[in-house]
């Protein structure tokens, strides 16, 4: 199952890299021509939609920045953690779109900042703890729901694509296990 998990998460990450995100131009910039791809022109202060991987490169070059809604930060993680904690066992809150890919990138970014600026180490550690709490809380709910009778789309609507994949895998394995246990029990009788 680990190859399957890795491959599926990789495919979801690839889709995220190519999904459209909103950026704001920091300065005027003429059209940029890449192999078979034209980007821009950009006018300072205007908003544009580009694939995530291009937005990252434009940000590195100082041409544009991500809109605030596109980014995760420690404050947003605390809010997600609080929301997740107040949900009952059978409920799972809706996460921001592309939460896990954004989370991985945010933690990598924080770790890089912490290696250059020791004062960022505390923020990195706090974010890591909050992240673990969010993931563990959601994981418990997913396992609980996967071991119950099959759920409706309404129940699963707040799952991310990564969580739906995990739920489906767990539900299938648990169902197979239950079937085997019951069949084995009948054989012994």
Protein Blocks (a to p, Z undefined) as FASTA:
>chain_A
ZZmmmmmmmmmmmmmmmpccddddfbdcdddddehiaedjddehiacdddfklmmmmmmn
omaccdfklpccfklmmmmmmmmmmpcfkbccdddehklmmmmmmmmmmmmmmmmmmklm
mmmmmmmmmmmmmmmmmmmmmmmmmmmccddfklmmmpcfklmmmmmmmmmmmmmmmmmm
mmmmmmmZZ
